[in-house]
Amino acid sequence: MPFGWTCAAIVFQRLMDMVLACLSYETCLMYLDDVIVFGSTFEELLHRTKVVFQRIRDAKLKLKPSK
């Protein structure tokens, strides 16, 4: 997406909503480029994180490890 578009944030938020649909409020919360994954145990957190990463991978999006 070109830098400087006034609607870029809205478009990106909608994309993230579509990619992580059905996971919101049960597995994760997202706001623009921030995704918070939560679970009641470490194993649950690890499983949910893998699910979120797989959804992002399936959408052909990339994450920057340094961030």
All heavy atoms as a GROMACS GRO file, in nm:
protein
  545
    1MET      N    1   0.086  -0.116   0.000
    1MET     CA    2   0.000   0.000   0.000
    1MET      C    3   0.090   0.123   0.000
    1MET      O    4   0.182   0.132   0.080
    1MET     CB    5  -0.090  -0.003   0.124
    1MET     CG    6  -0.181   0.114   0.133
    1MET     SD    7  -0.298   0.102   0.270
    1MET     CE    8  -0.366  -0.057   0.248
    2PRO      N    9   0.066   0.217  -0.087
    2PRO     CA   10   0.150   0.336  -0.094
    2PRO      C   11   0.146   0.416   0.036
    2PRO      O   12   0.043   0.424   0.103
    2PRO     CB   13   0.088   0.418  -0.207
    2PRO     CG   14   0.013   0.320  -0.289
    2PRO     CD   15  -0.033   0.214  -0.194
    3PHE      N   16   0.260   0.471   0.070
    3PHE     CA   17   0.273   0.552   0.191
    3PHE      C   18   0.195   0.682   0.173
    3PHE      O   19   0.197   0.743   0.068
    3PHE     CB   20   0.421   0.583   0.217
    3PHE     CG   21   0.444   0.663   0.341
    3PHE    CD1   22   0.435   0.602   0.466
    3PHE    CD2   23   0.473   0.797   0.335
    3PHE    CE1   24   0.456   0.674   0.581
    3PHE    CE2   25   0.494   0.871   0.449
    3PHE     CZ   26   0.485   0.809   0.572
    4GLY      N   27   0.125   0.723   0.277
    4GLY     CA   28   0.058   0.852   0.275
    4GLY      C   29  -0.090   0.849   0.242
    4GLY      O   30  -0.155   0.952   0.246
    5TRP      N   31  -0.144   0.735   0.206
    5TRP     CA   32  -0.288   0.729   0.181
    5TRP      C   33  -0.363   0.757   0.310
    5TRP      O   34  -0.333   0.700   0.415
    5TRP     CB   35  -0.328   0.593   0.128
    5TRP     CG   36  -0.305   0.573  -0.019
    5TRP    CD1   37  -0.234   0.653  -0.102
    5TRP    CD2   38  -0.353   0.466  -0.097
    5TRP    NE1   39  -0.234   0.602  -0.227
    5TRP    CE2   40  -0.307   0.487  -0.228
    5TRP    CE3   41  -0.429   0.355  -0.071
    5TRP    CZ2   42  -0.336   0.401  -0.332
    5TRP    CZ3   43  -0.458   0.268  -0.174
    5TRP    CH2   44  -0.412   0.291  -0.303
    6THR      N   45  -0.462   0.842   0.303
    6THR     CA   46  -0.536   0.877   0.424
    6THR      C   47  -0.621   0.761   0.475
    6THR      O   48  -0.651   0.755   0.594
    6THR     CB   49  -0.625   1.000   0.402
    6THR    OG1   50  -0.714   0.973   0.292
    6THR    CG2   51  -0.542   1.122   0.371
    7CYS      N   52  -0.658   0.670   0.389
    7CYS     CA   53  -0.742   0.558   0.431
    7CYS      C   54  -0.661   0.432   0.458
    7CYS      O   55  -0.718   0.325   0.482
    7CYS     CB   56  -0.848   0.530   0.326
    7CYS     SG   57  -0.780   0.477   0.168
    8ALA      N   58  -0.528   0.441   0.459
    8ALA     CA   59  -0.444   0.323   0.475
    8ALA      C   60  -0.471   0.249   0.605
    8ALA      O   61  -0.478   0.126   0.607
    8ALA     CB   62  -0.297   0.362   0.465
    9ALA      N   63  -0.486   0.321   0.714
    9ALA     CA   64  -0.509   0.256   0.844
    9ALA      C   65  -0.640   0.179   0.845
    9ALA      O   66  -0.647   0.067   0.897
    9ALA     CB   67  -0.507   0.360   0.955
   10ILE      N   68  -0.742   0.235   0.786
   10ILE     CA   69  -0.873   0.171   0.781
   10ILE      C   70  -0.867   0.044   0.696
   10ILE      O   71  -0.919  -0.061   0.734
   10ILE     CB   72  -0.980   0.268   0.727
   10ILE    CG1   73  -0.993   0.387   0.821
   10ILE    CG2   74  -1.112   0.198   0.705
   10ILE    CD1   75  -1.070   0.504   0.763
   11VAL      N   76  -0.801   0.054   0.582
   11VAL     CA   77  -0.789  -0.061   0.493
   11VAL      C   78  -0.709  -0.173   0.561
   11VAL      O   79  -0.748  -0.290   0.557
   11VAL     CB   80  -0.722  -0.020   0.360
   11VAL    CG1   81  -0.688  -0.140   0.274
   11VAL    CG2   82  -0.812   0.076   0.283
   12PHE      N   83  -0.600  -0.136   0.628
   12PHE     CA   84  -0.519  -0.238   0.696
   12PHE      C   85  -0.595  -0.302   0.811
   12PHE      O   86  -0.589  -0.423   0.830
   12PHE     CB   87  -0.388  -0.177   0.746
   12PHE     CG   88  -0.294  -0.279   0.801
   12PHE    CD1   89  -0.223  -0.362   0.715
   12PHE    CD2   90  -0.279  -0.296   0.937
   12PHE    CE1   91  -0.138  -0.459   0.766
   12PHE    CE2   92  -0.194  -0.392   0.988
   12PHE     CZ   93  -0.124  -0.474   0.902
   13GLN      N   94  -0.669  -0.223   0.888
   13GLN     CA   95  -0.748  -0.278   0.998
   13GLN      C   96  -0.854  -0.376   0.947
   13GLN      O   97  -0.874  -0.482   1.003
   13GLN     CB   98  -0.815  -0.167   1.079
   13GLN     CG   99  -0.895  -0.218   1.197
   13GLN     CD  100  -0.809  -0.282   1.304
   13GLN    OE1  101  -0.709  -0.225   1.346
   13GLN    NE2  102  -0.846  -0.401   1.347
   14ARG      N  103  -0.916  -0.341   0.837
   14ARG     CA  104  -1.016  -0.431   0.779
   14ARG      C  105  -0.951  -0.561   0.731
   14ARG      O  106  -1.007  -0.669   0.749
   14ARG     CB  107  -1.088  -0.363   0.663
   14ARG     CG  108  -1.191  -0.456   0.603
   14ARG     CD  109  -1.305  -0.392   0.541
   14ARG     NE  110  -1.361  -0.288   0.624
   14ARG     CZ  111  -1.469  -0.221   0.591
   14ARG    NH1  112  -1.530  -0.249   0.480
   14ARG    NH2  113  -1.515  -0.127   0.668
   15LEU      N  114  -0.832  -0.551   0.673
   15LEU     CA  115  -0.760  -0.670   0.631
   15LEU      C  116  -0.730  -0.760   0.750
   15LEU      O  117  -0.754  -0.881   0.746
   15LEU     CB  118  -0.629  -0.631   0.561
   15LEU     CG  119  -0.533  -0.746   0.532
   15LEU    CD1  120  -0.591  -0.841   0.429
   15LEU    CD2  121  -0.399  -0.693   0.488
   16MET      N  122  -0.680  -0.702   0.858
   16MET     CA  123  -0.649  -0.782   0.977
   16MET      C  124  -0.776  -0.842   1.037
   16MET      O  125  -0.774  -0.955   1.084
   16MET     CB  126  -0.576  -0.696   1.080
   16MET     CG  127  -0.436  -0.657   1.037
   16MET     SD  128  -0.331  -0.796   0.992
   16MET     CE  129  -0.309  -0.874   1.150
   17ASP      N  130  -0.886  -0.769   1.033
   17ASP     CA  131  -1.013  -0.823   1.082
   17ASP      C  132  -1.055  -0.945   1.000
   17ASP      O  133  -1.107  -1.042   1.054
   17ASP     CB  134  -1.122  -0.716   1.077
   17ASP     CG  135  -1.105  -0.609   1.183
   17ASP    OD1  136  -1.034  -0.632   1.282
   17ASP    OD2  137  -1.165  -0.500   1.165
   18MET      N  138  -1.033  -0.939   0.868
   18MET     CA  139  -1.070  -1.052   0.783
   18MET      C  140  -0.976  -1.170   0.804
   18MET      O  141  -1.021  -1.285   0.811
   18MET     CB  142  -1.070  -1.009   0.636
   18MET     CG  143  -1.182  -0.915   0.602
   18MET     SD  144  -1.200  -0.866   0.428
   18MET     CE  145  -1.044  -0.890   0.355
   19VAL      N  146  -0.846  -1.144   0.816
   19VAL     CA  147  -0.748  -1.251   0.833
   19VAL      C  148  -0.769  -1.324   0.965
   19VAL      O  149  -0.761  -1.447   0.972
   19VAL     CB  150  -0.604  -1.194   0.824
   19VAL    CG1  151  -0.502  -1.297   0.869
   19VAL    CG2  152  -0.574  -1.148   0.682
   20LEU      N  153  -0.796  -1.249   1.070
   20LEU     CA  154  -0.810  -1.309   1.203
   20LEU      C  155  -0.956  -1.321   1.247
   20LEU      O  156  -0.986  -1.326   1.366
   20LEU     CB  157  -0.729  -1.229   1.305
   20LEU     CG  158  -0.578  -1.225   1.276
   20LEU    CD1  159  -0.507  -1.135   1.376
   20LEU    CD2  160  -0.518  -1.363   1.276
   21ALA      N  161  -1.045  -1.327   1.149
   21ALA     CA  162  -1.187  -1.343   1.180
   21ALA      C  163  -1.209  -1.469   1.263
   21ALA      O  164  -1.136  -1.567   1.250
   21ALA     CB  165  -1.267  -1.350   1.049
   22CYS      N  166  -1.307  -1.467   1.348
   22CYS     CA  167  -1.343  -1.577   1.437
   22CYS      C  168  -1.244  -1.597   1.551
   22CYS      O  169  -1.266  -1.681   1.637
   22CYS     CB  170  -1.360  -1.709   1.362
   22CYS     SG  171  -1.485  -1.703   1.234
   23LEU      N  172  -1.134  -1.525   1.552
   23LEU     CA  173  -1.038  -1.536   1.661
   23LEU      C  174  -1.048  -1.416   1.756
   23LEU      O  175  -0.999  -1.422   1.867
   23LEU     CB  176  -0.895  -1.545   1.607
   23LEU     CG  177  -0.862  -1.664   1.519
   23LEU    CD1  178  -0.717  -1.656   1.471
   23LEU    CD2  179  -0.886  -1.795   1.591
   24SER      N  180  -1.111  -1.310   1.710
   24SER     CA  181  -1.121  -1.189   1.791
   24SER      C  182  -1.194  -1.214   1.921
   24SER      O  183  -1.297  -1.280   1.924
   24SER     CB  184  -1.194  -1.080   1.714
   24SER     OG  185  -1.118  -1.039   1.604
   25TYR      N  186  -1.139  -1.160   2.026
   25TYR     CA  187  -1.196  -1.163   2.162
   25TYR      C  188  -1.195  -1.301   2.226
   25TYR      O  189  -1.222  -1.313   2.343
   25TYR     CB  190  -1.336  -1.102   2.165
   25TYR     CG  191  -1.338  -0.961   2.116
   25TYR    CD1  192  -1.392  -0.930   1.992
   25TYR    CD2  193  -1.284  -0.859   2.193
   25TYR    CE1  194  -1.393  -0.799   1.946
   25TYR    CE2  195  -1.285  -0.728   2.147
   25TYR     CZ  196  -1.339  -0.699   2.024
   25TYR     OH  197  -1.340  -0.570   1.977
   26GLU      N  198  -1.166  -1.407   2.152
   26GLU     CA  199  -1.154  -1.540   2.210
   26GLU      C  200  -1.009  -1.584   2.216
   26GLU      O  201  -0.967  -1.648   2.312
   26GLU     CB  202  -1.235  -1.642   2.130
   26GLU     CG  203  -1.384  -1.619   2.136
   26GLU     CD  204  -1.461  -1.719   2.051
   26GLU    OE1  205  -1.402  -1.821   2.011
   26GLU    OE2  206  -1.578  -1.693   2.025
   27THR      N  207  -0.934  -1.551   2.112
   27THR     CA  208  -0.794  -1.592   2.101
   27THR      C  209  -0.700  -1.473   2.102
   27THR      O  210  -0.593  -1.479   2.159
   27THR     CB  211  -0.773  -1.673   1.971
   27THR    OG1  212  -0.856  -1.788   1.977
   27THR    CG2  213  -0.630  -1.715   1.954
   28CYS      N  214  -0.743  -1.366   2.036
   28CYS     CA  215  -0.653  -1.252   2.023
   28CYS      C  216  -0.732  -1.122   2.009
   28CYS      O  217  -0.852  -1.124   1.981
   28CYS     CB  218  -0.561  -1.269   1.904
   28CYS     SG  219  -0.646  -1.274   1.745
   29LEU      N  220  -0.661  -1.014   2.028
   29LEU     CA  221  -0.712  -0.880   2.003
   29LEU      C  222  -0.617  -0.814   1.905
   29LEU      O  223  -0.496  -0.836   1.912
   29LEU     CB  224  -0.717  -0.798   2.132
   29LEU     CG  225  -0.807  -0.849   2.243
   29LEU    CD1  226  -0.787  -0.766   2.369
   29LEU    CD2  227  -0.953  -0.844   2.200
   30MET      N  228  -0.670  -0.735   1.813
   30MET     CA  229  -0.581  -0.669   1.719
   30MET      C  230  -0.624  -0.525   1.698
   30MET      O  231  -0.743  -0.493   1.702
   30MET     CB  232  -0.573  -0.742   1.586
   30MET     CG  233  -0.699  -0.752   1.509
   30MET     SD  234  -0.755  -0.918   1.529
   30MET     CE  235  -0.907  -0.916   1.444
   31TYR      N  236  -0.524  -0.443   1.683
   31TYR     CA  237  -0.545  -0.302   1.651
   31TYR      C  238  -0.433  -0.262   1.556
   31TYR      O  239  -0.315  -0.260   1.594
   31TYR     CB  240  -0.544  -0.215   1.776
   31TYR     CG  241  -0.561  -0.069   1.745
   31TYR    CD1  242  -0.685  -0.020   1.704
   31TYR    CD2  243  -0.456   0.019   1.752
   31TYR    CE1  244  -0.703   0.112   1.672
   31TYR    CE2  245  -0.472   0.152   1.721
   31TYR     CZ  246  -0.596   0.199   1.681
   31TYR     OH  247  -0.612   0.331   1.649
   32LEU      N  248  -0.471  -0.239   1.432
   32LEU     CA  249  -0.376  -0.207   1.326
   32LEU      C  250  -0.267  -0.314   1.319
   32LEU      O  251  -0.296  -0.427   1.287
   32LEU     CB  252  -0.319  -0.067   1.344
   32LEU     CG  253  -0.423   0.045   1.334
   32LEU    CD1  254  -0.359   0.179   1.360
   32LEU    CD2  255  -0.493   0.044   1.200
   33ASP      N  256  -0.142  -0.281   1.352
   33ASP     CA  257  -0.036  -0.381   1.338
   33ASP      C  258   0.001  -0.447   1.470
   33ASP      O  259   0.102  -0.515   1.480
   33ASP     CB  260   0.088  -0.319   1.273
   33ASP     CG  261   0.146  -0.206   1.355
   33ASP    OD1  262   0.076  -0.154   1.444
   33ASP    OD2  263   0.261  -0.168   1.329
   34ASP      N  264  -0.080  -0.430   1.572
   34ASP     CA  265  -0.057  -0.494   1.701
   34ASP      C  266  -0.156  -0.610   1.719
   34ASP      O  267  -0.275  -0.592   1.701
   34ASP     CB  268  -0.076  -0.396   1.817
   34ASP     CG  269   0.027  -0.285   1.815
   34ASP    OD1  270   0.142  -0.311   1.775
   34ASP    OD2  271  -0.008  -0.172   1.853
   35VAL      N  272  -0.104  -0.726   1.753
   35VAL     CA  273  -0.188  -0.843   1.779
   35VAL      C  274  -0.148  -0.896   1.916
   35VAL      O  275  -0.031  -0.926   1.941
   35VAL     CB  276  -0.168  -0.953   1.672
   35VAL    CG1  277  -0.254  -1.074   1.704
   35VAL    CG2  278  -0.199  -0.900   1.534
   36ILE      N  279  -0.246  -0.907   2.005
   36ILE     CA  280  -0.223  -0.961   2.139
   36ILE      C  281  -0.291  -1.097   2.146
   36ILE      O  282  -0.412  -1.107   2.128
   36ILE     CB  283  -0.280  -0.868   2.248
   36ILE    CG1  284  -0.215  -0.730   2.238
   36ILE    CG2  285  -0.261  -0.928   2.385
   36ILE    CD1  286  -0.282  -0.626   2.324
   37VAL      N  287  -0.212  -1.200   2.171
   37VAL     CA  288  -0.264  -1.336   2.183
   37VAL      C  289  -0.264  -1.370   2.331
   37VAL      O  290  -0.168  -1.341   2.402
   37VAL     CB  291  -0.176  -1.435   2.104
   37VAL    CG1  292  -0.232  -1.576   2.115
   37VAL    CG2  293  -0.164  -1.393   1.959
   38PHE      N  294  -0.371  -1.432   2.379
   38PHE     CA  295  -0.380  -1.464   2.521
   38PHE      C  296  -0.432  -1.605   2.542
   38PHE      O  297  -0.496  -1.663   2.456
   38PHE     CB  298  -0.466  -1.363   2.597
   38PHE     CG  299  -0.596  -1.331   2.529
   38PHE    CD1  300  -0.707  -1.410   2.551
   38PHE    CD2  301  -0.607  -1.224   2.443
   38PHE    CE1  302  -0.828  -1.382   2.489
   38PHE    CE2  303  -0.727  -1.195   2.380
   38PHE     CZ  304  -0.838  -1.274   2.403
   39GLY      N  305  -0.399  -1.661   2.658
   39GLY     CA  306  -0.444  -1.795   2.695
   39GLY      C  307  -0.431  -1.813   2.844
   39GLY      O  308  -0.354  -1.743   2.910
   40SER      N  309  -0.502  -1.907   2.899
   40SER     CA  310  -0.500  -1.928   3.044
   40SER      C  311  -0.384  -2.016   3.089
   40SER      O  312  -0.346  -2.014   3.206
   40SER     CB  313  -0.633  -1.987   3.091
   40SER     OG  314  -0.658  -2.108   3.025
   41THR      N  315  -0.325  -2.092   2.997
   41THR     CA  316  -0.206  -2.172   3.029
   41THR      C  317  -0.102  -2.147   2.921
   41THR      O  318  -0.132  -2.096   2.812
   41THR     CB  319  -0.238  -2.323   3.032
   41THR    OG1  320  -0.276  -2.365   2.900
   41THR    CG2  321  -0.348  -2.355   3.131
   42PHE      N  322   0.022  -2.185   2.950
   42PHE     CA  323   0.128  -2.166   2.852
   42PHE      C  324   0.101  -2.248   2.726
   42PHE      O  325   0.122  -2.200   2.615
   42PHE     CB  326   0.264  -2.203   2.911
   42PHE     CG  327   0.376  -2.186   2.812
   42PHE    CD1  328   0.422  -2.060   2.779
   42PHE    CD2  329   0.433  -2.296   2.751
   42PHE    CE1  330   0.524  -2.043   2.687
   42PHE    CE2  331   0.535  -2.280   2.658
   42PHE     CZ  332   0.580  -2.154   2.626
   43GLU      N  333   0.053  -2.370   2.743
   43GLU     CA  334   0.025  -2.457   2.628
   43GLU      C  335  -0.085  -2.397   2.541
   43GLU      O  336  -0.077  -2.401   2.418
   43GLU     CB  337  -0.015  -2.597   2.675
   43GLU     CG  338   0.098  -2.677   2.735
   43GLU     CD  339   0.135  -2.634   2.877
   43GLU    OE1  340   0.051  -2.572   2.946
   43GLU    OE2  341   0.249  -2.661   2.918
   44GLU      N  342  -0.188  -2.342   2.605
   44GLU     CA  343  -0.296  -2.279   2.530
   44GLU      C  344  -0.245  -2.155   2.455
   44GLU      O  345  -0.280  -2.134   2.339
   44GLU     CB  346  -0.409  -2.240   2.625
   44GLU     CG  347  -0.529  -2.181   2.555
   44GLU     CD  348  -0.640  -2.144   2.652
   44GLU    OE1  349  -0.609  -2.094   2.762
   44GLU    OE2  350  -0.756  -2.166   2.615
   45LEU      N  351  -0.162  -2.077   2.521
   45LEU     CA  352  -0.104  -1.959   2.457
   45LEU      C  353  -0.019  -1.998   2.337
   45LEU      O  354  -0.029  -1.937   2.230
   45LEU     CB  355  -0.020  -1.881   2.558
   45LEU     CG  356   0.056  -1.760   2.504
   45LEU    CD1  357  -0.042  -1.654   2.454
   45LEU    CD2  358   0.145  -1.702   2.611
   46LEU      N  359   0.061  -2.102   2.352
   46LEU     CA  360   0.146  -2.149   2.242
   46LEU      C  361   0.061  -2.197   2.125
   46LEU      O  362   0.088  -2.163   2.010
   46LEU     CB  363   0.237  -2.261   2.292
   46LEU     CG  364   0.344  -2.309   2.196
   46LEU    CD1  365   0.438  -2.196   2.159
   46LEU    CD2  366   0.422  -2.424   2.260
   47HIS      N  367  -0.044  -2.274   2.153
   47HIS     CA  368  -0.133  -2.323   2.047
   47HIS      C  369  -0.202  -2.207   1.975
   47HIS      O  370  -0.206  -2.203   1.852
   47HIS     CB  371  -0.238  -2.418   2.105
   47HIS     CG  372  -0.341  -2.458   2.006
   47HIS    ND1  373  -0.314  -2.543   1.900
   47HIS    CD2  374  -0.472  -2.422   1.993
   47HIS    CE1  375  -0.424  -2.558   1.827
   47HIS    NE2  376  -0.520  -2.485   1.882
   48ARG      N  377  -0.253  -2.111   2.052
   48ARG     CA  378  -0.323  -1.998   1.991
   48ARG      C  379  -0.228  -1.910   1.909
   48ARG      O  380  -0.266  -1.859   1.804
   48ARG     CB  381  -0.391  -1.915   2.099
   48ARG     CG  382  -0.510  -1.985   2.158
   48ARG     CD  383  -0.574  -1.904   2.267
   48ARG     NE  384  -0.700  -1.963   2.309
   48ARG     CZ  385  -0.784  -1.904   2.390
   48ARG    NH1  386  -0.757  -1.785   2.440
   48ARG    NH2  387  -0.896  -1.965   2.424
   49THR      N  388  -0.105  -1.896   1.956
   49THR     CA  389  -0.006  -1.819   1.880
   49THR      C  390   0.022  -1.887   1.747
   49THR      O  391   0.031  -1.821   1.643
   49THR     CB  392   0.124  -1.804   1.961
   49THR    OG1  393   0.093  -1.740   2.085
   49THR    CG2  394   0.226  -1.721   1.886
   50LYS      N  395   0.034  -2.019   1.748
   50LYS     CA  396   0.055  -2.093   1.624
   50LYS      C  397  -0.063  -2.074   1.528
   50LYS      O  398  -0.044  -2.060   1.407
   50LYS     CB  399   0.076  -2.242   1.652
   50LYS     CG  400   0.210  -2.272   1.714
   50LYS     CD  401   0.224  -2.420   1.743
   50LYS     CE  402   0.357  -2.450   1.810
   50LYS     NZ  403   0.371  -2.593   1.839
   51VAL      N  404  -0.185  -2.074   1.580
   51VAL     CA  405  -0.304  -2.054   1.496
   51VAL      C  406  -0.301  -1.915   1.433
   51VAL      O  407  -0.327  -1.899   1.313
   51VAL     CB  408  -0.433  -2.074   1.579
   51VAL    CG1  409  -0.556  -2.030   1.502
   51VAL    CG2  410  -0.447  -2.219   1.623
   52VAL      N  411  -0.267  -1.814   1.511
   52VAL     CA  412  -0.260  -1.677   1.459
   52VAL      C  413  -0.152  -1.667   1.352
   52VAL      O  414  -0.175  -1.612   1.244
   52VAL     CB  415  -0.235  -1.576   1.573
   52VAL    CG1  416  -0.201  -1.439   1.518
   52VAL    CG2  417  -0.357  -1.567   1.663
   53PHE      N  418  -0.034  -1.723   1.378
   53PHE     CA  419   0.074  -1.721   1.278
   53PHE      C  420   0.033  -1.792   1.151
   53PHE      O  421   0.064  -1.748   1.041
   53PHE     CB  422   0.201  -1.784   1.334
   53PHE     CG  423   0.278  -1.695   1.428
   53PHE    CD1  424   0.382  -1.747   1.503
   53PHE    CD2  425   0.250  -1.560   1.442
   53PHE    CE1  426   0.455  -1.667   1.589
   53PHE    CE2  427   0.322  -1.479   1.527
   53PHE     CZ  428   0.425  -1.532   1.601
   54GLN      N  429  -0.039  -1.904   1.164
   54GLN     CA  430  -0.082  -1.978   1.045
   54GLN      C  431  -0.181  -1.897   0.963
   54GLN      O  432  -0.175  -1.895   0.841
   54GLN     CB  433  -0.144  -2.113   1.084
   54GLN     CG  434  -0.173  -2.202   0.966
   54GLN     CD  435  -0.049  -2.235   0.885
   54GLN    OE1  436   0.053  -2.272   0.941
   54GLN    NE2  437  -0.058  -2.221   0.754
   55ARG      N  438  -0.273  -1.828   1.030
   55ARG     CA  439  -0.369  -1.743   0.957
   55ARG      C  440  -0.295  -1.633   0.881
   55ARG      O  441  -0.331  -1.602   0.768
   55ARG     CB  442  -0.466  -1.678   1.055
   55ARG     CG  443  -0.565  -1.772   1.116
   55ARG     CD  444  -0.687  -1.783   1.023
   55ARG     NE  445  -0.789  -1.862   1.086
   55ARG     CZ  446  -0.902  -1.814   1.135
   55ARG    NH1  447  -0.928  -1.686   1.128
   55ARG    NH2  448  -0.989  -1.894   1.190
   56ILE      N  449  -0.196  -1.573   0.944
   56ILE     CA  450  -0.118  -1.467   0.880
   56ILE      C  451  -0.041  -1.525   0.761
   56ILE      O  452  -0.038  -1.466   0.653
   56ILE     CB  453  -0.024  -1.399   0.981
   56ILE    CG1  454  -0.109  -1.320   1.082
   56ILE    CG2  455   0.077  -1.309   0.911
   56ILE    CD1  456  -0.034  -1.266   1.199
   57ARG      N  457   0.017  -1.642   0.779
   57ARG     CA  458   0.090  -1.709   0.671
   57ARG      C  459  -0.004  -1.744   0.556
   57ARG      O  460   0.029  -1.724   0.438
   57ARG     CB  461   0.157  -1.835   0.724
   57ARG     CG  462   0.250  -1.901   0.626
   57ARG     CD  463   0.321  -2.022   0.684
   57ARG     NE  464   0.397  -1.988   0.804
   57ARG     CZ  465   0.374  -2.039   0.925
   57ARG    NH1  466   0.279  -2.128   0.944
   57ARG    NH2  467   0.448  -2.004   1.028
   58ASP      N  468  -0.123  -1.796   0.586
   58ASP     CA  469  -0.220  -1.833   0.483
   58ASP      C  470  -0.266  -1.711   0.402
   58ASP      O  471  -0.301  -1.725   0.285
   58ASP     CB  472  -0.341  -1.901   0.545
   58ASP     CG  473  -0.308  -2.038   0.601
   58ASP    OD1  474  -0.200  -2.093   0.570
   58ASP    OD2  475  -0.391  -2.090   0.680
   59ALA      N  476  -0.266  -1.594   0.465
   59ALA     CA  477  -0.306  -1.471   0.395
   59ALA      C  478  -0.191  -1.411   0.315
   59ALA      O  479  -0.205  -1.306   0.254
   59ALA     CB  480  -0.357  -1.369   0.496
   60LYS      N  481  -0.076  -1.480   0.318
   60LYS     CA  482   0.044  -1.437   0.246
   60LYS      C  483   0.096  -1.303   0.297
   60LYS      O  484   0.149  -1.222   0.221
   60LYS     CB  485   0.022  -1.436   0.095
   60LYS     CG  486  -0.009  -1.572   0.039
   60LYS     CD  487  -0.014  -1.572  -0.110
   60LYS     CE  488  -0.044  -1.702  -0.174
   60LYS     NZ  489  -0.086  -1.815  -0.104
   61LEU      N  490   0.079  -1.280   0.428
   61LEU     CA  491   0.134  -1.162   0.492
   61LEU      C  492   0.265  -1.202   0.560
   61LEU      O  493   0.288  -1.318   0.588
   61LEU     CB  494   0.036  -1.106   0.596
   61LEU     CG  495  -0.098  -1.060   0.541
   61LEU    CD1  496  -0.190  -1.020   0.655
   61LEU    CD2  497  -0.080  -0.943   0.445
   62LYS      N  498   0.350  -1.104   0.584
   62LYS     CA  499   0.479  -1.132   0.647
   62LYS      C  500   0.491  -1.050   0.774
   62LYS      O  501   0.440  -0.939   0.784
   62LYS     CB  502   0.593  -1.096   0.552
   62LYS     CG  503   0.593  -1.183   0.429
   62LYS     CD  504   0.710  -1.152   0.341
   62LYS     CE  505   0.705  -1.240   0.218
   62LYS     NZ  506   0.818  -1.218   0.130
   63LEU      N  507   0.561  -1.108   0.871
   63LEU     CA  508   0.589  -1.040   0.997
   63LEU      C  509   0.738  -1.008   1.001
   63LEU      O  510   0.820  -1.083   0.948
   63LEU     CB  511   0.554  -1.130   1.115
   63LEU     CG  512   0.409  -1.175   1.124
   63LEU    CD1  513   0.390  -1.273   1.239
   63LEU    CD2  514   0.318  -1.056   1.141
   64LYS      N  515   0.770  -0.899   1.065
   64LYS     CA  516   0.910  -0.860   1.080
   64LYS      C  517   0.957  -0.902   1.219
   64LYS      O  518   0.911  -0.846   1.319
   64LYS     CB  519   0.925  -0.709   1.062
   64LYS     CG  520   1.067  -0.663   1.057
   64LYS     CD  521   1.075  -0.516   1.022
   64LYS     CE  522   1.219  -0.473   1.013
   64LYS     NZ  523   1.228  -0.332   0.975
   65PRO      N  524   1.045  -1.003   1.227
   65PRO     CA  525   1.088  -1.057   1.358
   65PRO      C  526   1.146  -0.951   1.452
   65PRO      O  527   1.130  -0.960   1.572
   65PRO     CB  528   1.191  -1.162   1.323
   65PRO     CG  529   1.160  -1.200   1.183
   65PRO     CD  530   1.105  -1.076   1.118
   66SER      N  531   1.215  -0.853   1.398
   66SER     CA  532   1.279  -0.754   1.485
   66SER      C  533   1.177  -0.664   1.555
   66SER      O  534   1.209  -0.599   1.654
   66SER     CB  535   1.376  -0.666   1.405
   66SER     OG  536   1.306  -0.592   1.307
   67LYS      N  537   1.054  -0.662   1.507
   67LYS     CA  538   0.951  -0.581   1.572
   67LYS      C  539   0.875  -0.666   1.670
   67LYS      O  540   0.800  -0.626   1.749
   67LYS     CB  541   0.858  -0.520   1.470
   67LYS     CG  542   0.925  -0.412   1.390
   67LYS     CD  543   0.822  -0.337   1.312
   67LYS     CE  544   0.879  -0.204   1.271
   67LYS     NZ  545   0.780  -0.108   1.243
   0.00000   0.00000   0.00000
